[in-house]
Amino acid sequence: MVEHAGASLKEQQTSYVNGGQRKRALRMTKDGCSESECLKSNHEEADTRMCVHARVAADNGADHIVISSPNTDVLVLLFHHRPAISASEVFFFTRTEEEHADLTRYRRP
């Protein structure tokens, strides 16, 4: 399953996955999958792990970062941690669907 996810990435893309039962952190590229030591953490909530991921991504050259979550808690955490994230652009993506509207929104923290 992990190899399949990496196979759908473009040449210059990298995807990171963290959490699960064994608290592993994985780095996926078009070429394959490996463990990422810099993303291992004991954060129980995904809300706080997202900020760690954003910082590590920026430290590794990502200049545009999008954090996606339906929780406003993540936006508040992102406002707090934004100065430590060296990317030039960080966006918060949230989406709720109602019966007659698509409320997709991007925010800059």
C-alpha positions, -999 to +999 in steps of 0.1 A: +000+000+000+028+025+009+047+017-023+016+023-043+011+058-027+047+067-035+043+055-071+017+082-077+040+110-067+057+132-093+095+132-096+101+163-074+074+154-048+079+140-013+052+129+010+055+123+048+032+101+069+034+099+107+015+081+134-003+049+136+002+021+161+040+020+160+044+058+158+066+054+127+073+083+104+077+075+067+091+095+038+078+086+004+092+096-030+087+083-065+116+060-059+103+044-027+096+046+010+119+049+040+117+058+077+122+094+087+140+098+119+135+136+121+097+131+123+095+105+150+076+120+179+056+112+210+028+137+201-005+119+206-026+143+186-022+148+149-030+185+154+005+191+169+023+167+146+011+187+116+032+217+128+063+194+132+058+181+097+055+217+083+087+228+101+107+197+089+094+201+053+105+238+053+139+228+068+143+204+039+135+230+012+097+232+009+088+268+001+050+264-002+032+243+025-005+235+028-019+222+061-053+205+056-076+200+086-112+206+095-102+216+131-097+253+140-073+241+167-048+233+140-051+269+126-044+283+161-014+261+165-002+271+131-004+308+140+017+301+170+044+280+152+044+300+119+076+320+129+095+288+132+085+275+098+109+289+072+087+284+041+078+316+023+041+305+021+021+285+045-016+279+039-043+264+060-069+244+039-103+236+055-134+223+039-169+216+050-197+205+028-233+216+034-263+205+014-262+234-011-227+248-007-190+238-009-173+259+017-137+253+007-113+279+022-076+287+023-062+309+050-027+323+055-017+321+092 
